[in-house]
């Protein structure tokens, strides 16, 4: 799948590193330079460069602050993990046994880091046009919705700012249920503040469910105007 998207890599060892979680090198007594961490560091900059270029072109009248807000969501673990799942990265990433047992193959942070590393690896292999095409197809499709409904994507931060602004307390999120098949679980999460359950929502990851919960809580508390932010 990666070759279909980015083309054949001249240096396939870079792609192999990009797909190798640190736990794999630790638990197999391999050199730590053989995992994705260095490429992730580089790929993060590659991702931001191409995303910034596309946002600059897509929103020619937006100031820097608005472009930064949209980019912060586009390059977040949540969006990157969605793209990683879509291209099947979760099936090919190499994990150590302990990380595998702990569900690391579905962990958003692992997938996001590996995807950044993959972008770094293919950039070094000269696949710049393919990288831009990937970002357009798999990430940039969220840009318009993020622009129109930023509160929905940023709800956890908004809710925290609201509660801390009142009495410096934080909302509490609890996972109260899980259903669905193992390869695509659905998490049920509730958010509580001052002893009141503000919302209960679902998501395919705990983070997604928490974000959905926070958004419902923000609507209930009047933090966002849902008549304007909802479709």
N, C-alpha and C positions, 0 to 999 in steps of 0.2 A: 504493500500500500504506500509506504513512504517513497519508494522508487517511482511509483506511478505519479505521485504529486510533485516530487522535487527532482526527479531524474536520477540517473545512476551516479553515485558518488565515486570520484577518483580515489579518494582516501576513505575506504569503508571502515577503517579503524575508528575514525571520528564518530561515525554514526553508531558504532558499537558502544563507544564510551557514552554517547548521549542516551543510550537505552539502558545504562547500567546504574542502578541505585547504589548509594554508598554502602548499604547493608550487604550487598552482594560482594563487594571487594573486602569488606571487613570479615565476613563469615567464611570467605574462601581464601583468606590470608594473601590477598593480592595488593599490589601497590595502589594507594589511594588515588593516584593520578589517573587510574584506569576507570574511574566512575565519572558521572556527569557534572560534578560540581564546577570544574573550571569552565566547561562549555556552557553551563547554565549562566555563569557570571557574564560571559561574552554574549550569549544568546539573548539575555535580558536587554542589552543595549541594541542588539539587532532588531528585536521585536519593537522596542520603543521608537527606533529610527523609522522603520517602515510604517508603523501605525501613525506616527506623527505626520509623516508625509501625506498619507491618505486622508487624515483628518484635515490637514491644512488645505488640501484640494477640495474636499467634500464640503467644508464649511468656510468659504472664503471671507465671510463677514464676521466670524466669531473672534473675539479677543483671546489672548493666551489663556486666561483663566478658564473660560468655557471649554476650550480644547483640552486643557489639562484634566478637567473634571471627567469628560467623556473618556479620555485615554486611560484614566485611573481605573475605570470599570472594565474597559476592553482588555486590559492586560492583567486583570485580577485572576487569582487562582480559579475562581468559579467559572469564568468565561473560558479560560485556557483549558480547564478540565473538560468542559463540554466539547471543545474542538478535539481534544485528545481522544475522548471516547468515540467521537464521530469517525475518526480515521483509524481507530483500532489500536491506539498506542498502549492501552491497558493490557492488550494481549501479548505484546512483545517486549515490554520492559522487563529487565532482569532484576530480581529481588533476592535478598537473602532469605533463608527459610523462616526466620522469626518474623520478618516484615511481611512475608507472604501469609503466615498464619494470622497476623493481626489485621488482615484486610488491606494491606498496603497497595495492592493492585488497583483498588478503587479509591484510594485516598487522593483528594483533590490536589494537595500540595505536591505529592509525588509526580502526578501526571503533569501538573503545570511546570514543575522544574524540568522534567524530562523533555517536554515540548520546547521550552526555551533552549535547552541544550541541543535539541534536534535542529532548531533554526540556526543556532551558532555553528553547528557542524556543517550544514548545507551551505551556509554563507561562506565558510572557509573553502568549500568545494566549488564555489563560484555560481551557485544556483540563486542568484539575486532575483531574477525575473520570476522564478518559481516561488520564491518566498513571498514576494509581493502578491502573486496570484493566490497563494494559500491564505494569506491574511485577508484578502478581499473576499474569498469564498467562505471561509470558516469562522472568521472573527468579525469582519466588518459588517456582516449582515445584522449584527446587534446594535450598530452605531445609531441608527435612526431612533430605535426604541429607547435606547439609553438617553438620547438627547431629549426625547419627548416625555419620558417617565423616569427621570433621574432619581426621584425620591424612592421609587420602587427598588432600585438597585443599591441605594445607599441608606436603606431604612434602619439598619442596625446602628449606624453612626448617628443618625438623626434621633433615634429613640434614646440612645445613651446621652447625647447632648441635652435632650429635653429633661430627662430624669436628674442628671447631675446639676442642671441649671436650677432645679427646684430645691433639692435638698442633698445633693452630692451622693445620692444612692444610685445603684445600677440595677437594671432589670435582670431577672434570673431566667435562663432558658433551661428547660428540661426535656429530654427525649422520653416520651411516655408510651411509645409503641413503634413497632416495625412490622411491615407486612410485605408481601410480594416475593418473587423468586430471588434466590441468592445473587444472581448476576445483575438484578435490577431492583434492589430493595426500595421500599417507600418508608420514610421516617416520619413519625408523628411527633411534633414538638409543641410545647406550650411555653408562653412567656408570662412571668409573674412580676408584679411590682407592688410593693406595700401590701402583700398578702392577697392581691386580686389577680386572677387569671385574666390577662388582657386579650389574649388570642391563642388559638390553637390551629396549627396549619401543617401541611405536608410538603415533602420534597424528596427527591431521589438521593440527596445527600443531607447530612445534618445541617451543614451550612446553608443549603438552599431552603430547608424547612425553617431554620432560624430567621433567615432573611424574609421569608413569606410571613412568618409570625410577627416580626418587627413592623412590617408594612401595615398589617392589619391593626396592630396596636397603635401605630402612628395615626391611622385614620380614626380610630376610636377616640384618641386623645386630642384630635384636632391639630396634630403636628403637621400633617399634609392635608391639602384640599383634594379629596379623592374624586370630586366631581370633575376636576381639571386633569388629574393625573391618571385616571382610569380610562380605558377605552369605553 
